[in-house]
């Protein structure tokens, strides 16, 4: 882990040496940095490839940042994360975003390039429609029960948090803010990124099709590929080992 760099935005996993590459993980709506804990220990733990540091993004309004107001737009998240990443851009950056995190990762990649002249090594997008193919959703405007039902239906969020009344009251504001960010990030121009785009999706995702993921090719003139894995919207939980090997090969 690099000495002298501290950020409330990232939970860092490293071997203690000087990193030569960094993987930035961006969680889904309702998600948190801890979702990528297994990735951090697998990719950057003792006995793994030297020089890899994993940055699991800590969105405000949850876990260590519970007392901070959650941000309710993809653009606001991307602005803050881009600024927080600048001290870490002394080494090549790879971005991985799942669901909402894919949209955030795309916007971060654009900002790094256009505002700071930094080209990520690659943008990995998972289980999310391409920016020009999105449709607005009003889930965030519904009552608490409808919102909770939507979160449970997607999976990926610890149901113990949702079943416990006190814990639920703590996490609901961040969940609603995330769903507003997702729901209001509507279709926009297919602005290309300068790095390759690597797409992943589960073959039984109830809301995202293989064709949806192929549409990311329109923003990837530097190269695009698509991998379909067994599973639903949170296929990456069961397929963690496969994804870690893929990322390790890219980072290696």
N, C-alpha and C positions, 0 to 999 in steps of 0.2 A: 504493500500500500504506500502510495506516495506521501511522504511527510509534508505537512504544511498546507495541505488542501483539506478543507472541511466544508461540508454542505449539508444543510438540513434536508435537501431534496433527494439525497441518495443514501441508501444503505449499501455499504461497500464490502465486497468479498474479494480478497486478494491473498497472495502467498507471502506477503511481507516484503518482497523485493520490488524493484522498479518495474512497473508495468510497461509492456510494449504494445499492448492492444487493450481496448476496453469494449465491453458489451453493455449497452444501455437497455434495460428491460422496462417496458411501459405497460402497466396493468390495465385490465378491463374495467368497465363501469362497475363500481361497488368493490373493486379489488384494491389490493395494497401491496407494498413491497414484499411482504412475507410470502406472497404467492410464488415468488421466484427464489425462495430460500434454497430449495433443492438444486436449482440451477447454479446458484452462487457457489455452493459447496462442491458441486460436481465439476464445474468448469475452472474454479479458482482455488480449490482446496488443496491441502498437502498431497503431493504425489500426482498432481495433474500437470497440464502443460504450463511451463514456466512463462511468466510475463503477462498473464491474462488477468484483468481485473473486471469484475462484474459490478455494475451500478444498477441496483434495483430501485426504481423511482418511488419516492414517498410523496404521494399526492397529499395536499393539505386536507384537514378535516377527519383524519383517521389515525389510529395507532399513535406514534410519537408526536403527531401534529394534530391531535384530536381537538385541541382548543382553538385552532386556526380555522377561519371560515373556508369552506370548500369553494373551489373555482367552478363556475357553471358554464364555461365555454371551452371548446377545443382550442380556439385561438389563444385564450388567456393562459391555458395550461402550456401550450407550445411556447409562448413568449417567455414565461418564467423558466421553463425547463431549458430552453436554448441558452438563456443568460447563465443559468446555473452550470451548464455544461462547459462553458468557455474555459474555466481553469483546467478542465480535464482534456482539452483538445490538443495537448502537447503530444498525444499518441493517437493512432488511428481509432476512429469510433465506428462501431457497428450498432445499428438500432434494431430492436425487436419489439414490436407492439402487438398485443393480442386484443381483438375486438375494438373497443374504444381506443385502446393503446395504439392500434395500427394507424388510425386517423391522426392521433397526436404525434406518432413517429414520423408520418409523412410531412406534417406541418413543421416539425422540428428540422427535418432534413432540408426542407425548402429554406427555412430561416438561417440555418448554419451556412448554406451555400450563398444565398443572395445577400445576407447582411454581414457575413463574416468571412466569406471566401473559404469555408471549410467544407470539404466533400467527404461525407461518410464513406466507409468502405462498402457498406451495403445497407439496405433497408429490408428487414424481414417483416412481412405483414401476415397476420393470422386472423381468420374468421371475421372479416370485415369487408364490406363492399368498397370498391374504389371510389375516390372522392367525387367523380363526375356521375356516379351511378347511385348515389345515396338518395333516400326518400325521408322527408321529415317525419318524426313520430312524436305523439303527444303523451306518451306514458308518464312523463314527469308532471303533467297537469292533473293526473288522476289521484284518487284517495290513497291513503297509506296501504290499505289491504291490496288494492290492485297493483300497486308498485311492488309490494312484497311478493305477490303471486308471480309477477314477471321475473323478479330476481330468482325466486325458487325454480321457476320453469327453465331458466337458462343454466342453473347450476353454477358451480365455481365459487360461491360465497358460502362461508361456514354457516350452516343452518342453525347452529347453536346461538349465533349472534342474533338471528332473526326470531328464534323461539323465546328467547329470554326478553321479557318486557323492558327491563332497565337497559340492557345492552342495545336492544333494538332502537330505543329512543336516542341513544348516542350515535348510532351509525346511519340512521335514516336521513339526516340532513345531507350527508356526503353522498349517499346513494341517489337521492333526488337531484342533487346538483350534477352528478355524473350523467344521469339520464336526461337532464336538460341539455347538457353539453352534447350528448349523442343525438338527441332529438332535433336540436336546432342547427346542427352541422349538416346542412342540406347540400344538394348537388352544386358543384362549382366547376370551373374550368379545369380541364385535365392538364394542369401545369406539370411538366416533366421534372423529375429529379435527375441529377447527374450521375447518381450511383446505381448499380444494379438493384433490382427489386426481386426478392425471393418470397413467394407466397406459399402459405400452408393452410389447409382446411381439413376438417373431418368429413368423412364420406356420408355421415348421417346427421350433419348439422341441420336443425329444423328451419333455420332462417337464412343461411348462406349457402349458395350452390357453388359447384365447381365453376360454372360460367361466370358467376359474380366475381370470383377470385381471378379468373383469366382477364377480366376487364382492367386489372392493374397494369397489364402490359402497355396500355395507352400512355402511362406516365413513366415508362421505363425504357427509354431509347438506349440506355447503356447496357441493357440485358435484363431478361425476365425469365424466371422459371417457376413452375407450380408443382407442389407435392401434395398429394391427397393421401391422408392417413386414416386408419380406422378410428371411428369415434364420432361424437356429437360436437356441440359448440365448444366444449372443454375437452376435446380429444387430447390436448397437450398434457393433461394430467396423467392419463394412461400411457401416453407416448413420450413421456419425458426423456427416457433413455435415447430414443430415436432422435429427438430434437437436439439433445445435448451432443450427441455424436456429430450431427450435421453442423452445429455451431462450432464444435471443437475443430472440425476439419477446416471450416472457413477461417477461424481464428488462428489455426496452427501454422 
